[in-house]
Amino acid sequence: MALSTEEQRILAEIETRLAENDPRLARRLTALGDAPRRRVRLIAAVVIAAVGVVTALVSAILTAFS
């Protein structure tokens, strides 16, 4: 299933921000250049989702103890 133009734009923005915020991880993902681009994007999406979940959990815990 192909991504829409908007989805492609969002993923490109995520990749750019990842490169700005964690250059080391971005370099490691770029090193996977032999892998299909889809796989690299999937890895980036999983990493971003994991960061989001951790952020939400920490926020919920901090809110509960405030």
PyMOL Python script that loads the backbone (N, CA, C, O; Angstrom):
from pymol import cmd

cmd.read_pdbstr("""\
ATOM      1  N   MET A   1       0.846  -1.172   0.000  1.00  0.00           N
ATOM      2  CA  MET A   1       0.000   0.000   0.000  1.00  0.00           C
ATOM      3  C   MET A   1       0.892   1.236   0.000  1.00  0.00           C
ATOM      4  O   MET A   1       1.753   1.390   0.867  1.00  0.00           O
ATOM      5  N   ALA A   2       0.686   2.098  -0.957  1.00  0.00           N
ATOM      6  CA  ALA A   2       1.488   3.315  -1.090  1.00  0.00           C
ATOM      7  C   ALA A   2       1.030   4.374  -0.088  1.00  0.00           C
ATOM      8  O   ALA A   2      -0.142   4.442   0.284  1.00  0.00           O
ATOM      9  N   LEU A   3       1.978   5.186   0.332  1.00  0.00           N
ATOM     10  CA  LEU A   3       1.665   6.274   1.250  1.00  0.00           C
ATOM     11  C   LEU A   3       1.154   7.476   0.481  1.00  0.00           C
ATOM     12  O   LEU A   3       1.572   7.737  -0.647  1.00  0.00           O
ATOM     13  N   SER A   4       0.245   8.199   1.107  1.00  0.00           N
ATOM     14  CA  SER A   4      -0.241   9.429   0.485  1.00  0.00           C
ATOM     15  C   SER A   4       0.857  10.485   0.546  1.00  0.00           C
ATOM     16  O   SER A   4       1.850  10.325   1.256  1.00  0.00           O
ATOM     17  N   THR A   5       0.670  11.539  -0.189  1.00  0.00           N
ATOM     18  CA  THR A   5       1.632  12.640  -0.184  1.00  0.00           C
ATOM     19  C   THR A   5       1.771  13.221   1.214  1.00  0.00           C
ATOM     20  O   THR A   5       2.880  13.525   1.654  1.00  0.00           O
ATOM     21  N   GLU A   6       0.672  13.375   1.901  1.00  0.00           N
ATOM     22  CA  GLU A   6       0.695  13.912   3.272  1.00  0.00           C
ATOM     23  C   GLU A   6       1.456  12.981   4.209  1.00  0.00           C
ATOM     24  O   GLU A   6       2.245  13.446   5.032  1.00  0.00           O
ATOM     25  N   GLU A   7       1.232  11.674   4.097  1.00  0.00           N
ATOM     26  CA  GLU A   7       1.954  10.707   4.930  1.00  0.00           C
ATOM     27  C   GLU A   7       3.459  10.745   4.634  1.00  0.00           C
ATOM     28  O   GLU A   7       4.275  10.657   5.551  1.00  0.00           O
ATOM     29  N   GLN A   8       3.816  10.874   3.376  1.00  0.00           N
ATOM     30  CA  GLN A   8       5.225  10.976   3.002  1.00  0.00           C
ATOM     31  C   GLN A   8       5.847  12.246   3.573  1.00  0.00           C
ATOM     32  O   GLN A   8       6.987  12.226   4.036  1.00  0.00           O
ATOM     33  N   ARG A   9       5.106  13.344   3.544  1.00  0.00           N
ATOM     34  CA  ARG A   9       5.592  14.608   4.095  1.00  0.00           C
ATOM     35  C   ARG A   9       5.819  14.487   5.599  1.00  0.00           C
ATOM     36  O   ARG A   9       6.830  14.956   6.122  1.00  0.00           O
ATOM     37  N   ILE A  10       4.863  13.850   6.297  1.00  0.00           N
ATOM     38  CA  ILE A  10       4.974  13.675   7.742  1.00  0.00           C
ATOM     39  C   ILE A  10       6.190  12.811   8.085  1.00  0.00           C
ATOM     40  O   ILE A  10       6.942  13.129   9.006  1.00  0.00           O
ATOM     41  N   LEU A  11       6.377  11.727   7.344  1.00  0.00           N
ATOM     42  CA  LEU A  11       7.537  10.867   7.603  1.00  0.00           C
ATOM     43  C   LEU A  11       8.847  11.604   7.336  1.00  0.00           C
ATOM     44  O   LEU A  11       9.815  11.435   8.079  1.00  0.00           O
ATOM     45  N   ALA A  12       8.884  12.409   6.297  1.00  0.00           N
ATOM     46  CA  ALA A  12      10.093  13.188   6.011  1.00  0.00           C
ATOM     47  C   ALA A  12      10.377  14.167   7.142  1.00  0.00           C
ATOM     48  O   ALA A  12      11.532  14.371   7.514  1.00  0.00           O
ATOM     49  N   GLU A  13       9.332  14.770   7.687  1.00  0.00           N
ATOM     50  CA  GLU A  13       9.498  15.689   8.809  1.00  0.00           C
ATOM     51  C   GLU A  13       9.999  14.945  10.045  1.00  0.00           C
ATOM     52  O   GLU A  13      10.857  15.454  10.766  1.00  0.00           O
ATOM     53  N   ILE A  14       9.474  13.755  10.294  1.00  0.00           N
ATOM     54  CA  ILE A  14       9.921  12.935  11.422  1.00  0.00           C
ATOM     55  C   ILE A  14      11.396  12.581  11.259  1.00  0.00           C
ATOM     56  O   ILE A  14      12.167  12.656  12.215  1.00  0.00           O
ATOM     57  N   GLU A  15      11.783  12.199  10.052  1.00  0.00           N
ATOM     58  CA  GLU A  15      13.187  11.858   9.790  1.00  0.00           C
ATOM     59  C   GLU A  15      14.099  13.055  10.035  1.00  0.00           C
ATOM     60  O   GLU A  15      15.180  12.915  10.608  1.00  0.00           O
ATOM     61  N   THR A  16      13.658  14.231   9.599  1.00  0.00           N
ATOM     62  CA  THR A  16      14.450  15.444   9.787  1.00  0.00           C
ATOM     63  C   THR A  16      14.617  15.756  11.266  1.00  0.00           C
ATOM     64  O   THR A  16      15.717  16.061  11.726  1.00  0.00           O
ATOM     65  N   ARG A  17      13.524  15.677  12.002  1.00  0.00           N
ATOM     66  CA  ARG A  17      13.593  15.965  13.444  1.00  0.00           C
ATOM     67  C   ARG A  17      14.432  14.919  14.175  1.00  0.00           C
ATOM     68  O   ARG A  17      15.164  15.250  15.107  1.00  0.00           O
ATOM     69  N   LEU A  18      14.328  13.682  13.761  1.00  0.00           N
ATOM     70  CA  LEU A  18      15.146  12.632  14.380  1.00  0.00           C
ATOM     71  C   LEU A  18      16.621  12.929  14.156  1.00  0.00           C
ATOM     72  O   LEU A  18      17.430  12.795  15.074  1.00  0.00           O
ATOM     73  N   ALA A  19      16.972  13.330  12.943  1.00  0.00           N
ATOM     74  CA  ALA A  19      18.369  13.658  12.636  1.00  0.00           C
ATOM     75  C   ALA A  19      18.853  14.840  13.471  1.00  0.00           C
ATOM     76  O   ALA A  19      20.017  14.886  13.872  1.00  0.00           O
ATOM     77  N   GLU A  20      17.965  15.791  13.732  1.00  0.00           N
ATOM     78  CA  GLU A  20      18.334  16.949  14.551  1.00  0.00           C
ATOM     79  C   GLU A  20      18.462  16.578  16.022  1.00  0.00           C
ATOM     80  O   GLU A  20      19.394  17.018  16.694  1.00  0.00           O
ATOM     81  N   ASN A  21      17.528  15.767  16.526  1.00  0.00           N
ATOM     82  CA  ASN A  21      17.482  15.446  17.947  1.00  0.00           C
ATOM     83  C   ASN A  21      18.423  14.320  18.354  1.00  0.00           C
ATOM     84  O   ASN A  21      18.920  14.318  19.481  1.00  0.00           O
ATOM     85  N   ASP A  22      18.675  13.380  17.483  1.00  0.00           N
ATOM     86  CA  ASP A  22      19.540  12.247  17.815  1.00  0.00           C
ATOM     87  C   ASP A  22      20.374  11.878  16.594  1.00  0.00           C
ATOM     88  O   ASP A  22      20.084  10.897  15.911  1.00  0.00           O
ATOM     89  N   PRO A  23      21.415  12.674  16.323  1.00  0.00           N
ATOM     90  CA  PRO A  23      22.216  12.441  15.123  1.00  0.00           C
ATOM     91  C   PRO A  23      22.850  11.050  15.092  1.00  0.00           C
ATOM     92  O   PRO A  23      22.998  10.456  14.024  1.00  0.00           O
ATOM     93  N   ARG A  24      23.219  10.538  16.250  1.00  0.00           N
ATOM     94  CA  ARG A  24      23.854   9.210  16.296  1.00  0.00           C
ATOM     95  C   ARG A  24      22.885   8.135  15.799  1.00  0.00           C
ATOM     96  O   ARG A  24      23.246   7.287  14.982  1.00  0.00           O
ATOM     97  N   LEU A  25      21.653   8.183  16.303  1.00  0.00           N
ATOM     98  CA  LEU A  25      20.650   7.215  15.853  1.00  0.00           C
ATOM     99  C   LEU A  25      20.356   7.417  14.372  1.00  0.00           C
ATOM    100  O   LEU A  25      20.208   6.444  13.632  1.00  0.00           O
ATOM    101  N   ALA A  26      20.269   8.660  13.935  1.00  0.00           N
ATOM    102  CA  ALA A  26      20.003   8.940  12.522  1.00  0.00           C
ATOM    103  C   ALA A  26      21.102   8.350  11.641  1.00  0.00           C
ATOM    104  O   ALA A  26      20.824   7.784  10.584  1.00  0.00           O
ATOM    105  N   ARG A  27      22.365   8.490  12.090  1.00  0.00           N
ATOM    106  CA  ARG A  27      23.478   7.909  11.321  1.00  0.00           C
ATOM    107  C   ARG A  27      23.368   6.390  11.262  1.00  0.00           C
ATOM    108  O   ARG A  27      23.622   5.779  10.225  1.00  0.00           O
ATOM    109  N   ARG A  28      22.989   5.794  12.379  1.00  0.00           N
ATOM    110  CA  ARG A  28      22.861   4.329  12.406  1.00  0.00           C
ATOM    111  C   ARG A  28      21.747   3.869  11.465  1.00  0.00           C
ATOM    112  O   ARG A  28      21.886   2.867  10.763  1.00  0.00           O
ATOM    113  N   LEU A  29      20.650   4.611  11.463  1.00  0.00           N
ATOM    114  CA  LEU A  29      19.553   4.251  10.561  1.00  0.00           C
ATOM    115  C   LEU A  29      19.951   4.469   9.106  1.00  0.00           C
ATOM    116  O   LEU A  29      19.579   3.689   8.229  1.00  0.00           O
ATOM    117  N   THR A  30      20.710   5.535   8.857  1.00  0.00           N
ATOM    118  CA  THR A  30      21.176   5.806   7.499  1.00  0.00           C
ATOM    119  C   THR A  30      22.132   4.717   7.037  1.00  0.00           C
ATOM    120  O   THR A  30      22.171   4.374   5.855  1.00  0.00           O
ATOM    121  N   ALA A  31      22.908   4.171   7.981  1.00  0.00           N
ATOM    122  CA  ALA A  31      23.847   3.099   7.647  1.00  0.00           C
ATOM    123  C   ALA A  31      23.124   1.857   7.136  1.00  0.00           C
ATOM    124  O   ALA A  31      23.729   0.991   6.503  1.00  0.00           O
ATOM    125  N   LEU A  32      21.863   1.782   7.409  1.00  0.00           N
ATOM    126  CA  LEU A  32      21.068   0.658   6.909  1.00  0.00           C
ATOM    127  C   LEU A  32      20.641   0.902   5.462  1.00  0.00           C
ATOM    128  O   LEU A  32      19.661   0.321   4.996  1.00  0.00           O
ATOM    129  N   GLY A  33      21.369   1.754   4.759  1.00  0.00           N
ATOM    130  CA  GLY A  33      21.022   2.154   3.399  1.00  0.00           C
ATOM    131  C   GLY A  33      20.786   0.999   2.449  1.00  0.00           C
ATOM    132  O   GLY A  33      20.058   1.146   1.467  1.00  0.00           O
ATOM    133  N   ASP A  34      21.387  -0.147   2.721  1.00  0.00           N
ATOM    134  CA  ASP A  34      21.158  -1.302   1.861  1.00  0.00           C
ATOM    135  C   ASP A  34      19.762  -1.876   2.058  1.00  0.00           C
ATOM    136  O   ASP A  34      19.213  -2.533   1.173  1.00  0.00           O
ATOM    137  N   ALA A  35      19.199  -1.617   3.230  1.00  0.00           N
ATOM    138  CA  ALA A  35      17.844  -2.115   3.509  1.00  0.00           C
ATOM    139  C   ALA A  35      16.853  -1.255   2.736  1.00  0.00           C
ATOM    140  O   ALA A  35      17.118  -0.088   2.451  1.00  0.00           O
ATOM    141  N   PRO A  36      15.726  -1.835   2.405  1.00  0.00           N
ATOM    142  CA  PRO A  36      14.712  -1.040   1.707  1.00  0.00           C
ATOM    143  C   PRO A  36      14.298   0.169   2.552  1.00  0.00           C
ATOM    144  O   PRO A  36      14.249   0.096   3.780  1.00  0.00           O
ATOM    145  N   ARG A  37      14.009   1.258   1.885  1.00  0.00           N
ATOM    146  CA  ARG A  37      13.628   2.498   2.573  1.00  0.00           C
ATOM    147  C   ARG A  37      12.429   2.270   3.487  1.00  0.00           C
ATOM    148  O   ARG A  37      12.317   2.901   4.538  1.00  0.00           O
ATOM    149  N   ARG A  38      11.565   1.401   3.099  1.00  0.00           N
ATOM    150  CA  ARG A  38      10.383   1.107   3.914  1.00  0.00           C
ATOM    151  C   ARG A  38      10.780   0.556   5.292  1.00  0.00           C
ATOM    152  O   ARG A  38      10.179   0.906   6.308  1.00  0.00           O
ATOM    153  N   ARG A  39      11.780  -0.293   5.309  1.00  0.00           N
ATOM    154  CA  ARG A  39      12.234  -0.886   6.574  1.00  0.00           C
ATOM    155  C   ARG A  39      12.843   0.191   7.487  1.00  0.00           C
ATOM    156  O   ARG A  39      12.596   0.187   8.693  1.00  0.00           O
ATOM    157  N   VAL A  40      13.618   1.088   6.931  1.00  0.00           N
ATOM    158  CA  VAL A  40      14.223   2.160   7.715  1.00  0.00           C
ATOM    159  C   VAL A  40      13.129   3.035   8.309  1.00  0.00           C
ATOM    160  O   VAL A  40      13.195   3.415   9.478  1.00  0.00           O
ATOM    161  N   ARG A  41      12.133   3.349   7.511  1.00  0.00           N
ATOM    162  CA  ARG A  41      11.024   4.165   8.014  1.00  0.00           C
ATOM    163  C   ARG A  41      10.253   3.430   9.110  1.00  0.00           C
ATOM    164  O   ARG A  41       9.813   4.043  10.083  1.00  0.00           O
ATOM    165  N   LEU A  42      10.096   2.134   8.951  1.00  0.00           N
ATOM    166  CA  LEU A  42       9.408   1.358   9.981  1.00  0.00           C
ATOM    167  C   LEU A  42      10.187   1.408  11.290  1.00  0.00           C
ATOM    168  O   LEU A  42       9.598   1.593  12.355  1.00  0.00           O
ATOM    169  N   ILE A  43      11.499   1.244  11.219  1.00  0.00           N
ATOM    170  CA  ILE A  43      12.335   1.307  12.413  1.00  0.00           C
ATOM    171  C   ILE A  43      12.221   2.685  13.062  1.00  0.00           C
ATOM    172  O   ILE A  43      12.073   2.790  14.280  1.00  0.00           O
ATOM    173  N   ALA A  44      12.291   3.729  12.258  1.00  0.00           N
ATOM    174  CA  ALA A  44      12.171   5.088  12.788  1.00  0.00           C
ATOM    175  C   ALA A  44      10.809   5.288  13.450  1.00  0.00           C
ATOM    176  O   ALA A  44      10.723   5.896  14.517  1.00  0.00           O
ATOM    177  N   ALA A  45       9.754   4.786  12.829  1.00  0.00           N
ATOM    178  CA  ALA A  45       8.413   4.925  13.390  1.00  0.00           C
ATOM    179  C   ALA A  45       8.303   4.183  14.720  1.00  0.00           C
ATOM    180  O   ALA A  45       7.681   4.680  15.659  1.00  0.00           O
ATOM    181  N   VAL A  46       8.899   3.004  14.803  1.00  0.00           N
ATOM    182  CA  VAL A  46       8.853   2.228  16.048  1.00  0.00           C
ATOM    183  C   VAL A  46       9.614   2.965  17.147  1.00  0.00           C
ATOM    184  O   VAL A  46       9.143   3.036  18.282  1.00  0.00           O
ATOM    185  N   VAL A  47      10.774   3.509  16.825  1.00  0.00           N
ATOM    186  CA  VAL A  47      11.556   4.254  17.814  1.00  0.00           C
ATOM    187  C   VAL A  47      10.769   5.467  18.295  1.00  0.00           C
ATOM    188  O   VAL A  47      10.707   5.732  19.496  1.00  0.00           O
ATOM    189  N   ILE A  48      10.176   6.194  17.379  1.00  0.00           N
ATOM    190  CA  ILE A  48       9.403   7.381  17.740  1.00  0.00           C
ATOM    191  C   ILE A  48       8.191   7.002  18.574  1.00  0.00           C
ATOM    192  O   ILE A  48       7.862   7.696  19.536  1.00  0.00           O
ATOM    193  N   ALA A  49       7.524   5.910  18.219  1.00  0.00           N
ATOM    194  CA  ALA A  49       6.373   5.450  18.994  1.00  0.00           C
ATOM    195  C   ALA A  49       6.800   5.062  20.403  1.00  0.00           C
ATOM    196  O   ALA A  49       6.105   5.376  21.369  1.00  0.00           O
ATOM    197  N   ALA A  50       7.929   4.388  20.531  1.00  0.00           N
ATOM    198  CA  ALA A  50       8.419   3.986  21.848  1.00  0.00           C
ATOM    199  C   ALA A  50       8.731   5.214  22.706  1.00  0.00           C
ATOM    200  O   ALA A  50       8.404   5.247  23.892  1.00  0.00           O
ATOM    201  N   VAL A  51       9.355   6.207  22.108  1.00  0.00           N
ATOM    202  CA  VAL A  51       9.635   7.449  22.839  1.00  0.00           C
ATOM    203  C   VAL A  51       8.333   8.104  23.274  1.00  0.00           C
ATOM    204  O   VAL A  51       8.238   8.611  24.392  1.00  0.00           O
ATOM    205  N   GLY A  52       7.348   8.099  22.419  1.00  0.00           N
ATOM    206  CA  GLY A  52       6.045   8.678  22.757  1.00  0.00           C
ATOM    207  C   GLY A  52       5.375   7.958  23.906  1.00  0.00           C
ATOM    208  O   GLY A  52       4.809   8.596  24.793  1.00  0.00           O
ATOM    209  N   VAL A  53       5.432   6.637  23.903  1.00  0.00           N
ATOM    210  CA  VAL A  53       4.829   5.848  24.986  1.00  0.00           C
ATOM    211  C   VAL A  53       5.536   6.134  26.305  1.00  0.00           C
ATOM    212  O   VAL A  53       4.888   6.341  27.330  1.00  0.00           O
ATOM    213  N   VAL A  54       6.853   6.145  26.277  1.00  0.00           N
ATOM    214  CA  VAL A  54       7.613   6.429  27.500  1.00  0.00           C
ATOM    215  C   VAL A  54       7.289   7.831  28.010  1.00  0.00           C
ATOM    216  O   VAL A  54       7.103   8.029  29.211  1.00  0.00           O
ATOM    217  N   THR A  55       7.221   8.791  27.110  1.00  0.00           N
ATOM    218  CA  THR A  55       6.885  10.160  27.505  1.00  0.00           C
ATOM    219  C   THR A  55       5.500  10.223  28.140  1.00  0.00           C
ATOM    220  O   THR A  55       5.317  10.890  29.159  1.00  0.00           O
ATOM    221  N   ALA A  56       4.537   9.545  27.555  1.00  0.00           N
ATOM    222  CA  ALA A  56       3.178   9.528  28.105  1.00  0.00           C
ATOM    223  C   ALA A  56       3.143   8.873  29.474  1.00  0.00           C
ATOM    224  O   ALA A  56       2.459   9.356  30.376  1.00  0.00           O
ATOM    225  N   LEU A  57       3.872   7.779  29.638  1.00  0.00           N
ATOM    226  CA  LEU A  57       3.907   7.102  30.937  1.00  0.00           C
ATOM    227  C   LEU A  57       4.552   7.975  32.009  1.00  0.00           C
ATOM    228  O   LEU A  57       4.036   8.075  33.123  1.00  0.00           O
ATOM    229  N   VAL A  58       5.657   8.595  31.682  1.00  0.00           N
ATOM    230  CA  VAL A  58       6.326   9.474  32.649  1.00  0.00           C
ATOM    231  C   VAL A  58       5.409  10.634  33.007  1.00  0.00           C
ATOM    232  O   VAL A  58       5.300  11.005  34.176  1.00  0.00           O
ATOM    233  N   SER A  59       4.759  11.201  32.019  1.00  0.00           N
ATOM    234  CA  SER A  59       3.830  12.299  32.271  1.00  0.00           C
ATOM    235  C   SER A  59       2.693  11.855  33.182  1.00  0.00           C
ATOM    236  O   SER A  59       2.325  12.574  34.111  1.00  0.00           O
ATOM    237  N   ALA A  60       2.138  10.682  32.924  1.00  0.00           N
ATOM    238  CA  ALA A  60       1.043  10.171  33.750  1.00  0.00           C
ATOM    239  C   ALA A  60       1.510   9.920  35.186  1.00  0.00           C
ATOM    240  O   ALA A  60       0.792  10.225  36.139  1.00  0.00           O
ATOM    241  N   ILE A  61       2.696   9.373  35.334  1.00  0.00           N
ATOM    242  CA  ILE A  61       3.226   9.100  36.670  1.00  0.00           C
ATOM    243  C   ILE A  61       3.465  10.404  37.425  1.00  0.00           C
ATOM    244  O   ILE A  61       3.100  10.525  38.594  1.00  0.00           O
ATOM    245  N   LEU A  62       4.073  11.369  36.760  1.00  0.00           N
ATOM    246  CA  LEU A  62       4.330  12.656  37.401  1.00  0.00           C
ATOM    247  C   LEU A  62       3.045  13.360  37.778  1.00  0.00           C
ATOM    248  O   LEU A  62       2.973  13.998  38.828  1.00  0.00           O
ATOM    249  N   THR A  63       2.022  13.252  36.933  1.00  0.00           N
ATOM    250  CA  THR A  63       0.736  13.868  37.213  1.00  0.00           C
ATOM    251  C   THR A  63       0.067  13.185  38.416  1.00  0.00           C
ATOM    252  O   THR A  63      -0.549  13.848  39.251  1.00  0.00           O
ATOM    253  N   ALA A  64       0.195  11.871  38.492  1.00  0.00           N
ATOM    254  CA  ALA A  64      -0.423  11.116  39.584  1.00  0.00           C
ATOM    255  C   ALA A  64       0.206  11.462  40.935  1.00  0.00           C
ATOM    256  O   ALA A  64      -0.476  11.430  41.959  1.00  0.00           O
ATOM    257  N   PHE A  65       1.478  11.788  40.945  1.00  0.00           N
ATOM    258  CA  PHE A  65       2.169  12.064  42.199  1.00  0.00           C
ATOM    259  C   PHE A  65       2.269  13.560  42.501  1.00  0.00           C
ATOM    260  O   PHE A  65       2.944  13.960  43.451  1.00  0.00           O
ATOM    261  N   SER A  66       1.602  14.381  41.698  1.00  0.00           N
ATOM    262  CA  SER A  66       1.640  15.825  41.932  1.00  0.00           C
ATOM    263  C   SER A  66       0.586  16.223  42.931  1.00  0.00           C
ATOM    264  O   SER A  66       0.461  17.403  43.259  1.00  0.00           O
TER     265      SER A  66
END
""", "prot")
cmd.dss("prot")
cmd.show_as("cartoon", "prot")
cmd.util.cbc("prot")
cmd.orient("prot")
